[in-house]
Amino acid sequence: MSWVWSAQAEPFACLRFILARVLTLHVSLAERSYPILIGDDLLADAPLLGRHLSARDLLLVSNTTVAPLYAERVRNALSDRRIVDVRLPDGEQYKTMEYLARVLDVLVANRFGRDCVVLALGGGVVGDLAGFSAACYQRGVAFAQMPTTLLAQVDSSVGGKTGVNHPGGKNMIGAFHQPSAVFADISTLRTLPLRELRAGLAEVVKYGLIFDLAFLDWIDKNVDALLALDPAALAHAIHRSCELKADVVRRDERETGDRALLNLGHTFGHAIETATGYTEWLHGEAVAAGMVIAADMSARLGMLPASDVQRVKDLLQRIGLPVEAPRFGAQRALDCMRVDKKVKSGRIRLVLLEQLGAARFTADYADDALTSTLATHFG
């Protein structure tokens, strides 16, 4: 069952959610199409998992935080399969070639065939690394996403971007490899630390800023409900975010055009993550600060009124997200941005806001606007 969202749907959201039980979206990519399933207790739903996971051999990739909470639930639901576990350390700093090699070693040692499925149980780090291992092993095997953080449920689990970090830049080594299914189990968010929940909401705000002012207005009105883990509000936010992303991925799977808009705040945010060694800032926190910087630069270019920049800051602060970047210097920020994947012919391309609800991906901006922006925010 699919769910049509509108700004007026809020009074019926809870009833819709209860009646539907599982909200379903489809990412339409011809033979690579797949469902996004959103609901409560999906990881324990044996019939549901069985319908979408036909392989006999499964590699369950998780981390030391998530596995003790949810691995047994998945194992019990798929008790008729051969399941081998890999548990990674928890943290962005472990999304490296070293840990990718560990996952591949397990696949080889256990003689997994090309008909296996890699299950990514965890947040964005686990999803990216497990997906990349599936893309590499025997030139590509299937994998399914079981995201357990809000950020992964609304963003990183959808669209097929997989990869690992390099000391010189975030996600510099990877591949496009679409999952066979995404199981967004809302119940997993009940064990999510508040800081991680807030980081995930940064990506939800992103969708409103770049595509949908009505959705941004809805987020503004429902911050308290989202932070309180209201099931209807979360289902609403996850569904609409995935709906917007699925539409972009359908049009531009490999990020040659519109999909680049999804990187609002990310070029500045990745610079923060890289410069701080992937240990101090959560991805969503860096994106939040990056979106403020992008909005400020948009205003410097005359694209956005100062009042809209303030609205972006106010919303992110209400969520509890950082809106100021660390002061490690404008030159260091620029150096990090120059190794970003969106650089073309030596020119840094940025996502800027034309207005709230509409964005532009461009390299056509005044250099002094970028210079002054970096000096203001990074020192």
N, C-alpha and C positions, 0 to 999 in steps of 0.2 A: 504494500500500500504506500502510495506517495502522499505527500502533504503539501498543499499549496499555501504558501505563506503570504500574509499581507499585514500592513501596519495595523489593521483593524481586527486581526485575528486573536489578539491577546485574551479576551474574555473566554474564548473557547479552547485555549491552548491545553489546559489541564484535561478537559474532557476528551479532546482529540487524542492526547497522549495516552490516557488510560484505555480508550477504546481501541486504538491502533496497536498498542503494546510494543510493536516494532515499527518505527518509521523507516521507510526505505527510499533511498535515492539511487539513481544509476549514473555512473560516469560513462558516457557514450563514446567509445573509441573503437568502433567496429569489432574486430575479433579480440581486442584487448579490453572490452567493456567489463565493468564489474559493479556490484552493489555496495552501497554504504548503508549499513544497518545500525540504527540508533534506538536504544532502548535500555531497560533496566534488567540486570542479571543475565545479560546475553552470554557471558562466559561460562555459565552453568547450564545453558540451554542445549542439551544434547541433540535434540532433533534439528534445531536451527544450525548448529555447527556441522552436524552430519550432512545436511543438505548442501552446504557450501564448501566442505572439505572432503573430497573423495579419496585422497591419497591414503595409502596404508602406512607409510613412513613419514613421520613428522619430526622436525627439529624445532624445539621450543627454545627460543632465544629470549632471555629476560635479564634482569639485573638483581643485585643482592638486596635491593629494597622491595621491588615488586614481586619477585618470585615467591618469597615466603607468604605473601598475601593472596596471590591469585593463581599460581602455577598448579596447585592441587585441584583447584576448581576446574581448570581446563583439562587436566589429566582425567578427572572423573567423568567429565562430559564426553571425552574421546577415549574411553577405556578399552575400546576394541582395536585401537591402533598401536603401532610401535612408536613410542615417543622418547626421544633423547633430549636431555636438557643441556643448555649452555647458560651459565650465569656470569654476567659481566659485572665489573665494578660500576657503581652508580656515579655518573658525572660526565659532563661534556668533554672533560680532559681525556676521557678514555675512548672517545670516538676517533680512533687512530688506525693506521695500517697494522699495528701490532695486534690489536684486538680483533680486527678483521681476519687476520691470519689464524687466530685461535679458533674462530668459528669455522673457517674453512678446514682447519685440521680435524675438527670433530666430524664434519661432513665426510671427509675422506676416510678417517679411521673407522667410521661406522658403515662404510660402503653404501652410502645413500645413492640411489639411482636418480635418473632424470625425472622420474615420476614422483619424487618426494615433494613435500611442501615445507617451507621455512615459516614458522609462526613468530611474529614479532610482538611480544607481550611486554609493553612498557611505554615509555614516553618517546619523544622525538629522537633521542640518541639511539635507543634500541631499534626503533623503526628504520632509521637511516642506515645503521650498520648491518642489521639483519637483511634488509632489502638489498644492500650492496653485495652482501655475501651470496644471496640468491642470484643476483645478476651475474656474478662471476663464476659460480660453481657450475662446472660442465657447460659453460657458455650460456647459462641461464636456466634456472628452475623456478617453479612457482613459489610465491610467498603470500601470506595474508597478514594484514595488520590487525592487532588487538590493542589499540591505544588506551592507555590508562591515565593520561594527563589531559587536561582540557586543551592545552596547546596542540597536542598530537591529534586529538579528536576533531578539532576544527580546522587544522591546517596540515601538519607535516605528514599525516597518514594518508592523505589524499593527493593524488597527482603523479606519483611514481618517481619523485626525486629521491635518490638514495646516494649515500656517500660517506666519506670520512673527512676529518679536518687534517690540515697540514700546519706546521708551525708558522708558515708564511701566510696562511689565510684559511678562512672557514669554508668547509665543503668544497675544497679545491680538487678533490679526487672522488669521482663517482660516476653514476650512470642513471639514465632514465629507465626504470623498470617498474611497470605498473603492478600493483597487487592484484590478487584474484578476488579479494573481498576485504572490506573494512568492517570490523565489529566494534562499534563505539558503545561500550557498556557504561552507562551513566553512573551505575552503582559504584564503580571504581573511584569516582571523584570524591566519595565520602571519606576516603583515607588519604586524600591528597592534601599536603600541607598548604596552608593559606597562601604562602608566598608563591607556590607553584600555580595555584588557582588564579591568582592575580596576573601572573605572567601569561597564562593562557588567554585571559581576557584582553590582553594587549592585541592579540591576533584577531579577536572578535571585533574590537574597535576598528582595526585596520580595514576590515571588509566594509564597514559602514562609511569610513572616510573615503575609500576609493571608488565605491560602487553604488551606495544606497543610503541616501540621507534619511529616509524613513526608518531604516534599520538603526542608524546612528541615534536617531531620536528615541527609538525604543530602548536601546541600551542605556541611554541617559536616564530614562525613567525607571529602569529596572536594575540598576547597579546593586541595590540592597538585596533584592531577591536572588540575583546571581551569586553574590558573595555568601548568601545564606544557603546556597545549594538547593534552592527551590527546583524540584524536578521539572515542572512545566517550563520555567524560565530557562533552565539549562537545555532542555530538549529543543526549545525555540531557537536559542542562540546557536547550538550546534547544527541544527538542521539548516537554518538560513545561511550560516557561514559555509557549510559544505555545499549547499545549493549554488551559491555564488562561485565557489572555487571550481565545482564540477563543470559549470558552464564555461568558465575560462579555459580549463584543461581540455574540454571538448574542442574548443576553437583553436587552441594553440598548445598542443601537448608538449612541445620541446622548447617553449619559451623563445620564439622568434618574433613575437609581437605582443599581443595583449597580456599574456601571462606575466610578463615582466612587471606589470602594474602591481602584482601581489608583493613586490619587494619594497613597498612604501616603508621607509624607515630602516630598511635592512642594510643598505650600504653603509650608513652611518653606524647602525647597530653592530654590524659585523666588525667594523673598525674597533668599537669598544671591546667586543669579545676577544678579538685577536690581540689587541694591545694589553689586555689584562690576563692573557694566558688561559682563557676559557674557564677560570676558576672562581671569579668574583661575582660575575653577573650571570643571571639566567638569561636565556635567549629572549624571552618575552620582555624582560626588563630592559635589555639593550634595545630592542625594537621600539619600546615605548619612548625612551629617550631619543631614539633615532627619528621617530615620527614627529616629535616636537621640533627637532632640528630641521627636518624636511619642511614642516609647516612654516617655520621661521624663514627659511630660505625662499619659500614660495611668496611670502609677504615682502621680502626684500626685492623680489623681482616684480612686484606689483600685481601678483596673481591672486592674492588672498588678503582680506582685511585683517588688521591686527586683532580685531574682536574674535575672529575665527581661530586664530592662533591661541588666544587665551582660552577659548572654549575647549580646544583639544587638550591643553594643559590641565584645565580644571577637571575634565572628565577622567583623565588618567590619574590625577592626584586623588580624586574621589575613590577610584578603584584601589589606590594604595601603591601605585607604580611610580618609579623614579622618572622625573622629567628633566633632570640635569645630568649631563655627561661628566665623566671623570676628567680632571684637568691634566691630561698627560701631554698636551701640546698640539697645536694645529698641524705642525709638520708631521708628527707621528701619526695623527689621524689620516692625513693626506697620503702618507706612505702606505698605510694599510688599505685605504680605499683604492689605490692604484693597482692592487693585485686582486681586486674584486672581479668576479666572473662577468660582470656587466660592462667592463671596460672594453672599448672597441677603438682600434687604431690609436691607442694611447689616450683616448678621451673617456673620462668618467661619465657614464650615463646615470641619471638619477630619476627617481619617481617623485614628482612634485604635484602639489594640489592646485588645480585650477579653481576649485571651490570645494566646500564640504560635500562629499558624495561624487566627486569627479576628479580623476587624476590624469597625469600625463607622464610618459616615459620619454626622456629627452636628454640629448647632449647639447642642446641649443640654449645656453644660458650664459650670462656674463661671468667671466672668470672672477671678477672682483666680488661678485655676490657669494660665490663659494668661499673665497678667501676670507671675507668678513664673517661669514657664517661660522666657519671653522675656528676663527680667532675668538669669536664670542663664546662658543660652546665648549671648546677644548683648551682654550688659553694659549 
